[in-house]
Amino acid sequence: MLFGDPLAQIDVSAGYRGPVACEATGITYRQLDYWARTGLVEPSLRAAAGSGSQRLYSFKDILVLKVVKKLLDTGISLQQVRVAVKQLSERGIDDLASITLMSDGASVYECSSPDEIVDLLQGGQGVFGIAVGRVWREVEGSLAALPVESDPSVISIDEARRRRANRAAS
């Protein structure tokens, strides 16, 4: 993290519909739809299941969407963005905050320590960087005032305990 401040805990059952994801990331709904249909960034909580259904994006999905937008805005090719998204998707949500994506304009490099960033810069490869932890804070701030819904398939620990107690009592 840039200043060592801890990040807020994320509610894994919180989901955001497409229009909210667009507003939080600054992309159009058309881009969101295209990226989901082509597999660039698919919603992890609920995919579209036909006409009228709503996709449901997690916080991590929205974070990755925002990073994708930033990479594309800097001129990185869609092919390289796909490579970066694959790397980000394989990471846990907590790991993402410590990553800085560096690029030379053609390739994207994942750095998880200051030493890696220095090595990359000394090699003449880094032109710009995206600190994912900082993007995290931007997304967190954007989502604070936007509607959230819980995914009914994700249940809290308290709800799971209540259900077990009801089954045991019957």
URSULLIN-V629089 format. One record per helix or strand of 3 or more residues. SS is the DSSP state (hx for helix, st for strand). FROM is the first residue (numbers start at 1). LEN is the number of residues. If there is no record, write none. Layout:
((SS/FROM/LEN) (SS/FROM/LEN))
This chain:
((st/14/4) (hx/18/8) (hx/29/9) (hx/59/15) (hx/78/12) (hx/93/4) (st/100/4) (st/108/4) (hx/114/9) (st/128/4) (hx/132/12) (hx/157/13))
